[in-house]
Amino acid sequence: MKHKSILLTLLLLAMVLPFSAQEALWNQPEVQSPVIHKDNKASFQIYAPQASEVLLSGTWMPREDWAPEPVAMKKEESGVWTHTTEVLASDLYTYFFLVDGVQVCDPANPYVVRDVASIFNYLVVPGGQGDLYAVQDVPHGTLAYRWYPSPGTGQDRRLTIYTPPGYENSTSTYPVLYLLHGMGGDETAWTTLGRTVEILDNLIAQGKARPMIVVMPNGNVSQQAAPGAAPGALRPPSMDLPQTMEGSMETTFPEIIQFVEQNYRANREKSQRAIAGLSMGGFHSLHTSRLHPDTFDYIGLFSPAIMPLEGSVPEIYKNMDVGLTTQNNKGYRLYWIAIGKDDFLYDQVSRYRGTLKRLGLPFTYTETEGGHTWDLWRSYLTLFVPQLFKN
């Protein structure tokens, strides 16, 4: 009996000591951050007892130029800094802390995304638009990273492919959306920052979108793949990459289509292909669809750049009127343009709309509040996808 008592005591000590050791090691109060309340207010906390100032910056805040205007957090006696927002609209938001001027992620929140070289935490506020960006209890598609040969760039390159729920057990062919990222992004941008998988799963489950394949290539032709996913030394992400918006992406795009149609049950009809993109990806979508006018029946330009970078004017960007007229003569079903009123590309897009009107090209235009931001591009995707591949 005595031995059983000793054994029980040792077992209890074994269970308690690790927690006591961790408490002694960290010697800090428990922190929960963020907490989304029933009224859709959100509370944030961070333990920083030695800090003299902690600010919170989030994409729900009013913007000063490009960046949200941060708010000061309140320090409690425990060394925990806190802030509770006003009621937030349902959406996906990113945020970070500034601890004595140093940008840091929320140590209590493991959910992070990378935008070029910056890392942010994110949260999803439910009850509306945000529900489209959250994983729901619906049938799920499959995400794969695939490498394809690119003779035009002299290397193998990686792209991301979403196949819809039921694809593996079906013999049907599927329409294809080619979805392109912006400058500084890569083949992971639309699935991480853009929530493409969640959006497609949810829209398909709601009957608002046809099941489709979504192909997300890397639009930086000097890259084989996203930083950390390509052969060779690890390199920091950068927006300053060679061969940017100089024609190579558009001229080699048929290699991507060929790989997809050889390896997936992709419908090869023009009426079953769409191309869309944001910013630089909108630029690539504009010029790829114009350069290959027999290829796409649906074109989506989200906050698009229109003209190539200064000093880079290859042949494919010349005589745009002729190319657009040919595209119009070949026909298409939807030419959809969307941009925020505060976007720095707004004037470019306004002039381009004037060109389309002058040439008699039909298009659909959506103008929203906001600037050059992911919250708009995610929402544009939810508006664009339901319009695709209508019989």
N, C-alpha and C positions, 0 to 999 in steps of 0.2 A: 504493500500500500504506500509505503514511504517512497519507494522508487517511482511509482506512478505519479505521486505528487510532485516530485522533483522534475520528472519528464514534462508534466503539464506546465510547470513554472518556466522551464526552458523554452517550451514552444511559445508561450505567451510573450516572453522576452524577445524571441526571434521575430515575432510579428510586430511588436511595439518599437523596438530599437531602431529599425530603419526609418520609421516616421519621425522619431525623436531626433535621430541624427540629421535627417533632412531639414527639420525645423531649426535645429541648432546651426546647421550649415548656412541656410539661407536667412534665417531670422527675420522673416518678413511676413506680413499679413497676406491672407488669401485674396487674390485679385480676380475678378471676372470682367472681361471686356472683349467685345461689346455685349451689352444686354439690350435686347429689343423688347420694349414694353408693349402691353396690349394696345395702347393708344398710338403705337408706332413712333414714340420717342425712343431715342437710343442713348444709353449711358456708357461712358468710356472711363477706364481707370488705368493708371500705371504707377508702379511703386518706384519712386525716385527721391529718397529722403534727402540726398545731398544737393539736389537741383535747386536753383534759385528761380527758375522760370520754366514752365512747360506749356507749350501751345499745341493745339489740335488743328490739323488741316484736313478737310474732307470735301469731296466733290459735291456735296449738297449745299455748300456755303456759297455766298455771293462771291463772284470772281473779280479780282483786281488785275486787269490785263488778262494774262493766261492762267494765273494761279488763284486758287481759292484764298480768301482773306482769313488767316487762322484766328482762332479764339483762345484766350487764356484759360487754363484749367485752374481749379481751386485746390490748394494743398490742405490736407487734413493732418491732424497731429500724428497719425500713424505713418506719415511719409507717403501716403497714397494721394495722387492727384486725380481729380474727378471732373467730369463735365457731362451734362445731360442736354441733349438737343431739344429744339422744338419738335413738333410732330413732323415726321418725314413722309414725303410721298413714296408710294411703293416703287422701288427701283433697286438697282445694284449700285453701291457707292464704294469708292476707295478712299483711304485715309492714311495718315501717318502722324507721329508725334515729333515735335521739335523740343528737345531737352537741352536747355541752355544753348540753343542755336544749332544743335546737331540733329539731323533728321534720323529718326529711328522707327522701326516697325513696332507694333504692339506685341510685347512678349507673351501676352495671354491669348493671342489670336493666331492660330497656325495657318489661317487661310490667306495666302499671299498670291500676287500676280506680278509679273515683270513687264514693264513698258520701256522698251529699249534697255537702258542700263539702270533704271530705277525700280525699286521694289516697294510695293504698297500692300497693305492689308485691304480686305474687302468685306462687306456685309451685304446681305440681301434683305430688304424690308418687304414683307409680304403684303398680300391683299390687293394686288393689281398688276401693273407692268412687271414688278419684281418676280411674280410667280412664273413668268415665262423664262426667267434666268435661273430658276432654282430646279434642282432635281426633284421630280414629282413621281408619284407612284403610277407610272405609265410604262408601256413597252419602250425599251431602249434600243437605240442603234449601236453600231460598232465603230470605234475609231482606230485607225491604223496609220502608221508611218511607213511609207513606201519609198524605195529608191528607184529612180528611173534613169536610163541612159540619155544623155543630152549631147549628141555629136556637135550641135551648134555652139555649145559653150566648152566642149572638150573635157567634160567631167560627168560623173554620176551625181545626181542631185536628189534631194529628199522633198517629198510633199506629204501632206496630211489628207486622209480620205475618210469621210463619214459615209457609212452605208446605213440605210434606215432599218427600223425594226422589221424582222421577217425576211431580210435579204438572203440570209444563209439557207433558209428552207424554201426559197422560191426559185422558180425557173423563169420568172418574168424579166424583161428588160426595164430599166429605170431611166428617167430623165436625169440630167446632170447640171448642177450649178457649179461654175468655177468662181471661187470667191477669193478676192485678192486683198492683201494687207497694204498698209501705208508705209511711208519712209521710216526706217528704223525698226520695222517689224520683221517677221519671218513666217515660216509655215506653221508656227504655233500660236500666232497672235489672235486669230479668229476663234480658236477654241478656248484660250485662256481669258483674254480680255473681252472677246466678243461673245462668249457663251453660246457658240453655234450649236453644239451638241444638245444643250438643254433647250434652246429655242426650237430646233427642228423636232426633237422628241415631243415637246409639248404641243406644237402647232399640228403635227401629224396626228397626235392622239385626240386633239380637239376637232379633227376633220377640217382644219383651216388651211392645210397644205398637203399637197400630194407627196407620197413617199418619194424621195429623191436621193441621189448620190451627191455629196458636196465635196469638191476637190479644192484644197487650199494649198497652192504651191508657194515656194519661196520666190518672191519677186526681185531679189537681189542676185543678179546673174553672176556676180563675182563670188557668191557664197554657194557652197554645196548644201549646207543645212544651217539650222539655227545655231547660235553660239553654244558650244559644249556638245553638240550633236554631230559635228563634222570631224573628219580625220585631222590629226595634227594637234598642235599646242592649243590650250584653252586661250581664247582671245576675248577681251571685253566687248560687249555689244556696242554698236556705234551707228549713228545715222550717216556718218561720213564714209560711204563706201564707193568704190569705183564702179563704173558702168551703171550708174543710176539714171534712169529715165533717158537713155540714149539710144533706144531702139532694139537692143538685144532681147529683152523680154518679149516684145511683141513678135519679132521675127522667128523666135524659137518656140513660140507657144504651141504650134502644131505637134511638137514632140510630146508635150504633156497630154494633149488630146489622144494622140496615137497610143501612148502607154495605157491610159485609162480604158480606152475602147478595146484594147487587146487583152486586158487583164480583169475587166469587170463587165457585168452584163449591162452595159450602157447603151441606151437608145441612141443611134447615130443620126437620127433625123435632126435637121436644123431646128424644127419646132420643139425639140426636146433638149435643147442646149441653151443655157443662160450663162452670162458672165457679168460679174458685179465686183465693185471694190470701193474702198475708202481712200480718199486723198491720193497718194501715189497709185494705189490700186484702182481708183477711179480713172486716173490718167491712163493706166495700162488697159483698163476695160474699154475706154473710149477708143484708143488707137488700135487695140487688137481687133475689136469688132469692126472698125473701119477698114483695117488692112485685110481682114478675112471676111468679106461681106456675105459669103455663103455659109457661114458657120453658126451664127447665133441669132435666135429670134427674140431673145430677151436680154436687155442691157440695163444695168443699174449703176448709176454714178452717185456715190455718197460723198459729199463735200469734195468733189474732184478737183485735182489740178488739171489745167487744160493745156498749157504750153510746156515744152521741155525746159530744162534748166538753162540758164543763160550760158551761152557759149557752146551749147550742144544742139545742133539742128541737123540731124541726119536726114537723108532723103525721105524717109517714111513720114516725117512730120511736115513736109512741104506739100503744097497743093491740097490743103485740107478740104477745100470746097469740092474739089473733084472727087476725092475719096468719100466724103459724106454723101454727095449726090449719087454715087454708085451704090453706096449702102442703102440709101433710100429706094433706089430703083429695084434693088434686089428684094427689098421688103423686110419688115420685122414686125413683131406683134406688140412689143412694149419697149419704150425708151424712157427710163424713169430717172429723174434727177432730183436729189434732195440736198438741202444745205441749211445751216443755221444763219440767222440774220447777222450774228456777230462774227462769223467765220472770216478769217483773213483772206480766204479765196472767194469771198462773195462777189467781188467786182469781176473777177475772171469768169465766174459762172454766169453772171448777168450778161456779159459780152457774148459768151458762147451761146446762151439762149437766143440772143439777137441774131447770131449767125444761123442757128437752126431755123428760126422763123423766116429769115431772108431766103433760105434755100428751100423752104417748104417742107422740112422734115418734122413729122409729128412727134411730140414728146409729152410726157406727163411731168409736172413740176410740183414739188412739195417743199415749202419753206417753213421752218420751225424757229422757235426761240433757241438761243444757245450758239456756241462757237464750234471749234474744231476739236471735238471731244468724243470719247468712247461712249458716253451715255447716249449721244445722238446716233452713233453708228449702230449700236445694238438695237435701238428702237427702229432705225431705218430698215434693218434686216427683218424685223418682225412685220413691217409693213410691206416689204418687197416680196418676200417668199410666198405669201398667200396669193399673189397675182400671177405666179408662174405656172406654166404648163397647163393652162385651161384648155379643155377640149372644145 
